[in-house]
Amino acid sequence: MTMNVKETNLIFNSLSERSLTNMIVIHHTGNPEDDDLSAAQIHQSHLAQGWAGIGYHYVVRKDGTVERGRPRWAIGSHAYGFNSRSIGIHVCGNFEIVEPTENQLNALPQLIAELCKIYDLIAARNIVVGHRDLMATACPGNYLYNKLQLVRGNAEWYRNI
């Protein structure tokens, strides 16, 4: 099964190639209000902060659409100290105040499964992590973080079909 990723054709400032991929990091928006920002909107925000562009490789919208952020081959800017070896997935919403949508919980494990196949990984607890597992942050919010084991299990199911 191949994940349908909506190409965004974003223009980046200089990017560097990632030589190792052994981790997938899950994020949420965490804005005070729940939101559903597109990859292009996040890209503009990150450019305005002086970054090369959107720091995440993928954005999972509320309706389950997966949008391309940074090119998959590029080093991300999403988890300080881990960017050179990880893929960053941004799930839209503030999961401290709302639950992820059913569509997001369906799309996210499919995306993770595809990435695991590409990089010869398994969706284990030490490979598919929440941002908070790497540093002091609430990200990806309690409502999503508490579902990560289910997401990992579903990703493994998709990886093996």
N, C-alpha and C positions, 0 to 999 in steps of 0.2 A: 504494500500500500504506500503510495507516495502522497505526502502532505501537499495540499494546495496552498502555496504561499503567494500572497498578493505582492507583486514586485512594485517597489516605490520609486526606483531610479533616483534616489537622493544623491546629491552632490556633496562630497566630503572634502575637507582639507586633508592634509597628508595622513595616510594610514600606514601602519606597519603590519607585516604578515605574522600570524601566530604559527609557531612551529610545533606546538604541542597542544592537544586538547584532551583533557582528562577529567573535566568537571563541567557541569551545567548548573548555572546559578539562577534561581527564580526570584523575581522582584515584583513589587506592586508600585502603584503611583505614590500613594501615601500623602497626596494633597489633602488639605483639610476637608474639602468637599469630594465626594465620590465623583469620578470622571471616567471618560472613555476617550482619551486622547489618541489621535492617530500617530503612526510612526513619523509622518511629516511634521505634525505639531510638536512632538517631542524633539525632533531633529532641529527645528527652529529654536526651541528653548535652549537646547544644548549648544548650538552655534552661538547664541547670544551670551552664553556663559564663557565663550572663548574656547570651547572644545572643538574637535575635528568634525563633530556632528553627533547624531544620536549615539549614545554609548552602548545601547543594547543591540543584539543581533536580530531579535524577533520581538514583535509586539502582538499580544493576543487580546483582541478587542472583545467587548461584552457579548457581541453576537457570535463569537467563535472564529471570526476571520483572523487569520494569521498574516501579519504584514512584515515585510523585510525591513530591518533596520540597517545596521552596519553589515557590510558583506561578511558572509560566514568565515572567510579566510582571514579576516582582519582581527587584530587585537582590539578587544572592546574597551570600554571605559565605564564599568558598572560595579566592580568589586575590587577595591584597592588591594594590591598585593597578589591578586589572583587573575587579573585580566589577561596575562600572557599565556594562561593555560585553560581558559574557560570560555564557554558560550553564555551570553546573558539573554534571558527571556524575561520580558516585561509583560506582566498581566495587568490589564487596565482596571483600575479601581483602588479604593482605599479599603483594604481588607481588615482594618481595625474597626470599621464601622458597618460594612456590608459583607455579605457572602459573595464569593465568586459565582458567576452565572453557570447554569448547567452547560451552556454552550462552551464556556471557557474550560470547564472541567472535562468536557469531551475532547476539545481541540488540544489542550496542553499535553496530555499523555501521548497523543498521536505525534505531536511535534517532537517530544522527548524521545519517543521510540525511533523516529526517523534519524534523529541526531545520534542516538546510541548505535544504530546500524552503521551510519557513515563513519563514526570514530571508533567502532568496535568497543563499545562500553556497555555496561549493564546499568539499569536504573536503580542502583543501590543508594543507601542513605549517605554514603561518603562521596558519591559521584553526582547525584542530583540533590542539590542543597538549597536551602533558603539563604538569602543574603545574610540573615541574622546568625547563621551558623559560622560565618566567616569574620564578623565584626559586630560591634555594639550598635545595633539598629533594630527597629521593630519590623523592618521589611522581611518578608512579604506580607506582614499583617497576620494576626492570629487566625482569622477565618480561613485564609489560604494555607498558612503554615500547618495548621492542624489537619489539613487534607493532603499534605504532601506524601504521606505513606500510601494513601489510596491512589494518588496520581502516579507514584512510582510503580505500584502493582499493576495498574492499568497500562502504563508504558511498557512494562515487561510483557504483558499479554499481547499488546500490539507488536512489539519487537519480534515476538515468536510466531506470528501468523504469516 
